[in-house]
Amino acid sequence: MSVRRLAVAVVASLLVWAAWVQAGMPTVTHEGRAYVELARVAASLQKTKLDAPAASTRAHLRSGDRVVTLTRNWAQVLVDGKPVLLDAPVRVKRGVWLVPESFVDRVVPALTRVAAVAQAEITLEEVRVRSYPSFTRIVVETSAPIAHRIETSGPKEARIRLTGLSSGAHAEELQDGLIAEVRLERAGADGLLRVVFEGTGGTIRATTLVDPPRLVLDVSRPVEPAARAGRERLTPLRTIVLDAGHGGHDSGAVGPTGLMEKDLVLDVTRRVGKLVDERLGIKVRFTRDTDHFVTLRDRTSFANRERADLFVSIHANAHRETATDGVETYFLSSEATDSAARQVAALENGVVQLESPASRGNGGKTDLVRMILWDLAQSEFQMESSRLAEVVHDSMTQTLRISNRGVKQAGFYVLGGAAMPAILIEIGFVTNPREEKRLKDSRYRDDIARAILTGLTEYKKNWDERARTP
């Protein structure tokens, strides 16, 4: 396409888009955010069909050959199978599907076919590799969105061409039982990513994500047919990893009379572990059972090595306003539920500054958005993590005489690498003098542990029922 024709196409598309925006979409306020009814969005677009049953967990918006898939309570939608992140989760209120206003900015332009303006040359930002029990993830982050093509995927090596990657090279030995080495080389005007297998090659699933632009390659480990059939349904819960936040030279939050978060949560975590071991018959593993420092990344890496079925991280909260109190439970999301949730995540993620540069990776780089998410390693467990958070949180608020601050989403680094359902519980505010006094009480700590156990018991019961269902 010539520059003139491209410019005409862009202007025409922008005029269509501007007319749509000027028409105005009435908004409703939900959980303090502005939302738009999905049905109104669909009605304002030409040749668009909406399938959004009130009782369903998913809705589909079809415009021509484009398909948008929305999932209830998720801040991520799929546009033709490619994830797009919103600044708040999709909600269903009184049977009506609601989308945040960012849906209008980030998704509707794709449906109205706004042409993409020509990009500047694309450069390599970073290559990240991480191993999980059932797959290895390779992330290629670039300065702008990039096209890719899997040229070969054989038993010894896979080659992926990155079209128009103007610069950048990378070489990394992995030896994780699946991949021996990952190399990014120059191939004329493109980049060529070579994945060298140790033994039998794995299946590659490629996904492109934005903000920042990156290509995510999930290489699945070969699975025997019998094992694959067994994975099609839930298997019994066998192992839970309990994570006591902070520790060692990282005291965490400190109360007005000196109660340190690291000591409080270690004690509560031990109590939870004892109850789970005695009453649920699930193997319990601790990321730390003494007062020592564990990096955020090592906590979920430990859970992955243990092949844990659940990961529960226990923390205590802090706030500059000493009257702030209550319990809140989190699961991982690229976007925080609200500014308060974002601040809590930032506080907990600040621990990374206490880690040695070597343990942080990336030469000491501390861009937490990139480090937290590990490119949505939790995305396939997000619904299950949400379910776990709801059940445990309900148990705590019903059992303890404490303010209910709700179940929220935020970008917690400590949850980012978990290859299983994972939640983070803030059991109270040590900065609140009245709450600090309760948190010091051994009997109250027992109450917290029993409340968490009750939630885990209810979750396990539900899990077992689903596991028995063909």
C-alpha positions, 0 to 999 in steps of 0.5 A, spaced: 500 500 500 502 506 498 503 512 503 498 516 500 493 510 500 495 508 507 494 515 510 487 515 506 485 509 510 487 511 516 484 518 516 477 514 514 478 509 520 479 515 525 473 518 522 469 512 523 472 511 530 471 519 532 463 519 530 462 512 534 466 516 540 462 522 539 455 518 539 457 517 547 456 511 551 452 512 557 456 509 563 454 506 570 458 506 576 460 499 579 465 498 584 467 505 584 469 505 576 465 507 570 463 501 566 459 501 559 453 496 558 456 491 553 449 490 549 450 498 548 457 497 545 454 491 540 448 495 538 453 501 536 457 497 531 455 495 525 454 488 523 455 486 530 452 480 534 453 479 541 452 472 545 452 474 552 448 469 557 447 472 564 448 465 567 454 464 563 462 465 565 463 467 558 460 472 552 462 473 545 462 479 541 462 478 533 463 483 528 464 481 521 470 476 522 473 478 528 471 475 535 472 478 542 471 473 548 470 476 554 470 472 561 466 474 567 471 477 573 477 477 568 481 483 566 483 480 560 479 479 553 481 475 547 481 479 540 481 473 535 485 469 540 490 474 542 489 477 549 488 484 550 488 487 557 483 492 560 484 496 566 478 493 570 475 486 570 469 485 566 463 484 571 455 482 570 451 486 574 443 483 575 444 479 569 447 485 565 454 484 562 459 490 563 465 492 560 470 498 563 471 504 559 478 502 557 474 496 553 472 502 548 479 504 547 483 498 547 478 493 543 473 497 539 478 500 534 480 493 532 472 491 531 472 498 527 478 496 523 482 502 525 488 501 521 495 501 524 500 507 523 507 504 520 511 503 526 518 505 527 524 500 526 523 494 531 528 493 536 529 487 542 528 489 549 529 483 553 529 475 552 526 471 558 526 464 559 522 460 565 521 453 567 514 450 569 512 443 571 509 442 564 512 447 560 517 452 559 516 459 557 520 464 552 518 471 552 521 476 547 519 483 548 520 488 543 520 495 542 513 495 538 509 489 536 512 484 531 510 479 526 512 472 527 512 465 523 514 458 526 518 456 520 520 449 523 518 445 529 522 438 529 524 433 534 531 437 535 530 444 534 524 449 533 525 456 529 521 462 529 522 468 525 521 474 528 519 479 522 523 486 521 527 485 528 532 490 526 537 488 532 538 484 538 541 477 540 541 473 545 544 466 548 542 462 554 543 455 556 537 452 560 538 444 561 531 444 564 529 437 561 526 439 555 530 445 552 537 445 552 538 452 549 535 458 547 538 463 541 536 469 538 540 470 531 540 475 525 537 472 519 537 478 514 532 483 516 529 479 521 531 475 527 531 468 528 529 464 535 532 457 535 529 453 541 534 447 541 531 441 545 534 436 550 530 430 547 524 429 544 521 436 542 515 439 545 509 443 542 509 450 541 503 455 543 505 462 541 501 468 543 502 476 542 501 480 548 501 488 549 503 493 554 509 492 553 509 488 546 512 481 547 511 474 544 510 469 549 512 462 546 509 456 551 513 449 549 509 444 552 513 437 555 511 431 551 506 427 555 504 420 554 497 418 552 495 415 558 497 421 562 494 426 557 487 423 558 488 423 566 489 431 565 483 432 562 479 432 569 481 435 575 486 430 580 486 430 587 489 436 591 495 433 594 500 438 596 499 446 598 505 451 599 504 456 605 508 462 604 510 466 610 511 473 607 518 477 608 523 474 613 530 475 615 533 482 614 526 484 611 521 485 617 515 487 613 510 492 616 511 494 623 506 496 628 506 502 633 508 497 639 513 494 634 510 488 632 513 485 625 509 482 620 515 477 618 514 474 625 506 475 625 505 471 619 510 466 620 507 464 626 500 464 623 502 460 617 505 455 622 498 454 625 495 454 618 500 448 616 499 444 622 491 444 621 491 443 614 496 437 615 492 434 621 485 435 618 485 435 610 490 430 609 494 434 604 502 435 604 504 441 607 510 445 604 513 452 607 517 457 603 520 458 610 519 455 617 524 460 620 526 467 620 530 467 614 530 471 607 527 468 601 526 472 594 520 473 591 521 469 585 524 463 589 517 462 593 513 460 587 519 457 584 519 452 590 512 451 589 513 449 582 518 444 584 514 441 589 509 440 584 504 444 589 496 444 587 495 450 591 499 456 593 497 461 599 501 467 601 500 470 608 501 477 609 499 483 614 497 490 611 500 497 613 497 504 611 499 511 613 492 512 616 492 508 622 485 507 623 485 503 616 483 496 618 480 489 615 482 483 611 483 483 604 485 477 599 488 478 592 489 474 586 494 476 580 492 480 575 495 485 570 491 491 573 489 492 580 482 493 582 483 500 585 488 504 587 488 502 594 490 495 591 495 498 587 498 501 593 498 494 597 502 490 591 507 496 590 508 495 598 509 488 597 513 488 591 518 493 594 521 487 597 525 486 591 529 492 593 532 488 598 534 482 594 541 482 591 542 484 584 544 477 582 537 474 585 533 479 581 535 477 574 536 482 568 542 485 571 538 488 577 533 491 573 527 492 577 521 494 572 516 490 577 510 490 571 515 485 567 517 481 573 511 481 577 507 478 571 512 473 568 507 474 562 501 472 565 504 465 567 498 465 572 493 467 566 490 459 565 489 459 573 486 466 574 479 463 574 481 458 579 485 463 583 479 467 584 475 462 586 480 460 591 480 467 594 473 468 594 472 461 598 478 463 603 476 470 604 468 469 605 470 464 611 475 469 614 470 475 614 464 470 617 469 467 622 473 473 624 470 480 627 474 484 622 472 489 616 471 486 610 475 489 604 474 484 599 477 480 594 481 484 589 486 483 583 493 486 583 500 485 580 503 481 586 510 479 584 510 473 589 504 470 585 507 471 578 511 465 577 506 460 580 504 454 576 497 453 580 492 457 583 495 462 588 492 467 592 495 472 597 491 474 604 492 480 608 490 478 615 490 485 618 493 492 619 499 492 624 499 499 623 492 500 626 493 500 634 487 496 636 488 491 630 495 490 632 493 488 639 489 483 637 494 480 632 499 479 638 493 475 641 495 467 641 488 466 641 486 470 635 492 467 631 488 461 632 482 464 630 485 466 623 488 459 622 482 456 623 478 461 618 483 459 613 483 452 614 475 452 613 476 456 607 481 451 604 476 445 607 470 448 603 475 449 597 477 442 597 470 439 598 468 443 591 474 441 588 473 434 589 466 434 587 468 437 580 474 432 580 469 426 581 464 429 575 466 426 568 
